[in-house]
């Protein structure tokens, strides 16, 4: 019965991809927050 549990297969792949994407966005947001705290001048 190929395709019987198609959603569970998609859910597993999507969960892993979403976790990786979330990790990247969290890292970028943290870097932006640190840069904003250190000063507004982008040349420094």
WOGIVEN-V477745 format. One line per field, one symbol per residue. phi: phi as a letter, one per 20 degrees, with the letter a starting at -180 (. if undefined). burial: # if it has 16 or more other C-alpha atoms within 10 Angstrom, else .. A space follows every 50 residues. Layout:
phi = ???
burial = ???
This chain:
phi = .fnfdfffffffffffffffffffffffffffffffffqeffee
burial = ............................................
